[in-house]
Amino acid sequence: MYEHDVLVVGGGGAGLRAAIAAHEAGADVAIVSKLHPVRSHTGAAEGGINAALQAGDSWEDHAYDTMKGSDYLADAPAVETFAQTSPEEVIQLEHWGMPFSREEDGTVSQRPFGGLSFPRTTYAGAETGHHLLHTLYEQVVKRGIEVYQEWFVTRLAVTDEDDPAERTAHGIVAIDTKTGEVAGFKARNGVILATGGAGQAYDHTTNAVANTGDGISMAYRAGVPIEDMEMIQFHPTTLPSTGVLITEGVRGEGGRLFNRHGERFMFEYGYATNDGELASRDVVSRAELTEVNEGRGIEDEYVYLDMRHLGEERILDRLENIVHLAEDFEGVNALEQPMPVKPGQHYMMGGIETNENGETCIDGLYAAGECACVSLHGANRLGGNALPDLFVFGSRAGRHAAGEDLGEPMIQVGPDEDAERADVEWPVEPGEVEPTVSEPATDGGSADADAVVDDAVEAEREHIEDLLAREDGVKHMEIRKKVQQAMTQWVNVFREEEGIEKALEEIREARERYQDVYVADKSRTYNTDLQHTLETLAVLDVAESIAMGALARTEFRGAHWRAEHQERKDDEWIKHTMLSWNDGEPEMWYRPVLLKGKDTEYEPKERHY
Ligand SMILES: Cc1cc2nc3c(=O)[nH]c(=O)nc-3n(C[C@H](O)[C@H](O)[C@H](O)COP(=O)(O)OP(=O)(O)OC[C@H]3O[C@@H](n4cnc5c(N)ncnc54)[C@H](O)[C@@H]3O)c2cc1C
C-alpha cells in the first residue's frame, strides 16, 4: 500500500495547483493521474484567464458579471471568494514564469470575453492552457512532489456508515496502466478529486476522450451529492466535423458571426443587440441553432466565424493556433476564408458538491476544478472563468486538506433531511447499481483506515477479475455510443420533455446492457479496453444525472432551455438540483441558492447583452 498525507487524483490545472498548495502547507502530497499531467485536458484551453487586475476594473464587477452570467444560480460566497482571489493567483502564475501575452510597455495583456463588462481576460496567445500546465508542472517537479502517472483511479476507500455525512475517506484504489497492478493508496489527511469534466457523455464535444467524469461517479457512488448536473455549457464555436474548439478569443479580438445570407445575425435578428457576438455562450449557441433551424445556416448545420478583417499580423500575433486548428481539422485557411462553426458540448457547470474549502460531506474527501461544483458558474459559465476556478478552489482544497484553517465556510454540504424533495415522474426507474463504500466502519484509527483501503482494493480486484473472465458479451463502445448519441440528440442546447424522457429510456437500457459488458483484451499491460469499459460506467452515471436534472427543472435558465417552459421562474427555481445516490437508489432534492455574499445581495435581473 502506498501512503501520503494528501492524495490528489488528477494532474490537470486543478490537481497541480492543489498539490502545490498542499505541499506549501507542509503536507507530504502525491498526484495520481491516469494521464501524464501535461497531457491533461487543461492543455487544450485556448482563450484565457479572468482576473480584475487593471485600474478601472474591480473584483466586485467581476463578481457581478459572474452572478449575472450564471443566471442567478451561482452561490454568492463562492463567486466573491473567486473574484477576490483570482488576481493574486494570476500574479502568482506570472511569478512562476507563465508566458502571458504582453503589451508594448511590458504589462500583461487582457482582452474582452463574452459576458464581461471589462476586458479582463489574460492569455498566452491562443495556447493559454498549454503554457499554464507546463508552468504548474514545473513547480510540481521543482518541489519534488511525487507523481504516479498513468495510474487509473477506479474507487474511493470510504467507510460505510448509513449517513454519508458520517463517512470518512481513507484513500483510493488505482490500476497501474503500465502493468495492470491494482493497488491501494492511503491518505492520512485527505483525498482531492480533480478529475475534470465529462464531455464524453456527448458525441459532439470539445473535450478529450479521457474526460469521462470518473471523479463525479466515484464521489456519487460513495454518497456525495452531485449538484446542478443538468447545467451543461455548449460552446458556440466548435468545428463541425470534430468538435475542436475555436476560442472565444476570436470574437474577443473582433471576429464576427454570419449566416448564409452574410448577415451578422446576432444584431440583425435581435439576439444580442448590444454585445452581439460577445453575448454569453448560452445566448450565442441558441442564436446559431435558431439560424440553422430557420433555414439561414450553411448546409443545414453551421454558421460562419470570420476573422479575416483583423489582418494577418494581428491574427498571427494573438490567434496563430486557431489558423492551425482550422487548417488541420477543417481544411480551411482562416486567413482567407471564414471558419464553419456550430455549438458543441464544452463544460459542466455542475458536479461534486463542495463548499469554499473544497470539502465534500465526506470527511477527508475534497473536490476541485471542473469535476466540482462549489457553485461558481450556476446555469452558465463565463468564458475565462474556469481556469481561475482551478487555481482559487484547487489551492483552497490543497491548503485545507493539508490542515490549514481557512475559516468557517458559508456554503453547506451534505444530505439534508428537511430539504424539499423533487416530485418527478421518471419514465423509467433510474440507478440501481451498487454503491462503493467499504466495510469495516472505522472509529478513525489508523489500523481501521488500512482495513478500509484493503477492503476497497479487494473489491476492485474481484470486479476486474470478473470482467476479464467473461468470454463474450457487449462491447463498451456500443453502450457508450448509444448514450452519447441520445444525449446529443435529446439533452442538447434545445430540450423537450419527450426527448429527455427518450434519453432516459436509452440510458436505462444501456445500463442494463452494461451488466453484460465484455473486455476482449485480456492482457495486463496498457489494457485500454479494460480502462474504457470502466470509464463507461462513469459516462452512464453522468449522462443519467444530466438527463434527470434536465427533466426535473421545468424552467428556462442559463444554458438550460426547455421547450415547454420558456421563462425563468425565480419564485420556484432559485434552487440547486441535488442528486444523492445511497443504497443503490438515486434521490433528487433541492438546496436554496445563496444570493447573498459577505455584504452584497445579488438581485436577480433579466439578462440583456
Ligand atoms: C478546448 C477547451 C478550451 C478551453 N478554454 C478555456 C479558456 O480559455 N479559459 C477558461 O477559463 N476555461 C477554458 N476551458 C475550460 C477549462 O480548460 C477546463 O474546465 C479545465 O482546464 C479543467 O481542468 P481540471 O484540472 O478540472 O481537469 P483536466 O485538465 O481535464 O484534468 C483532469 C485530470 O484528471 C485525471 N483523471 C481523470 N480521471 C482520472 C482517474 N479515474 N484516475 C486518475 N486520474 C484521472 C486526468 O488524467 C487529468 O490529469 C476550456 C475547455 C476546453 C475543453
The ligand as an ORCA input file, in Angstrom:
! r2SCAN-3c Opt
* xyz 0 1
  C     -10.979     23.037    -25.683
  C     -11.196     23.758    -24.389
  C     -10.786     25.074    -24.251
  C     -10.991     25.762    -23.050
  N     -10.548     27.052    -22.920
  C     -10.719     27.699    -21.736
  C     -10.227     29.033    -21.559
  O      -9.630     29.621    -22.441
  N     -10.434     29.628    -20.352
  C     -11.081     29.012    -19.321
  O     -11.230     29.603    -18.260
  N     -11.529     27.736    -19.470
  C     -11.356     27.071    -20.635
  N     -11.815     25.786    -20.774
  C     -12.281     25.063    -19.586
  C     -11.083     24.620    -18.751
  O      -9.967     24.446    -19.566
  C     -11.369     23.312    -18.014
  O     -12.547     23.439    -17.273
  C     -10.230     22.992    -17.060
  O      -8.992     23.012    -17.724
  C     -10.423     21.652    -16.380
  O      -9.310     21.452    -15.555
  P      -9.280     20.260    -14.491
  O      -7.968     20.326    -13.819
  O     -10.512     20.312    -13.675
  O      -9.394     18.957    -15.412
  P      -8.411     18.366    -16.527
  O      -7.431     19.345    -17.029
  O      -9.293     17.669    -17.510
  O      -7.592     17.298    -15.722
  C      -8.197     16.123    -15.223
  C      -7.110     15.238    -14.694
  O      -7.703     14.158    -14.025
  C      -7.077     12.958    -14.405
  N      -8.062     11.886    -14.245
  C      -9.334     11.835    -14.709
  N      -9.914     10.687    -14.336
  C      -8.995     10.012    -13.616
  C      -8.980      8.756    -12.973
  N     -10.033      7.940    -12.979
  N      -7.845      8.360    -12.344
  C      -6.750      9.153    -12.317
  N      -6.715     10.353    -12.915
  C      -7.821     10.771    -13.554
  C      -6.622     13.177    -15.834
  O      -5.520     12.352    -16.105
  C      -6.203     14.650    -15.760
  O      -4.869     14.731    -15.316
  C     -11.629     25.103    -21.983
  C     -12.052     23.785    -22.123
  C     -11.855     23.119    -23.316
  C     -12.366     21.725    -23.448
*
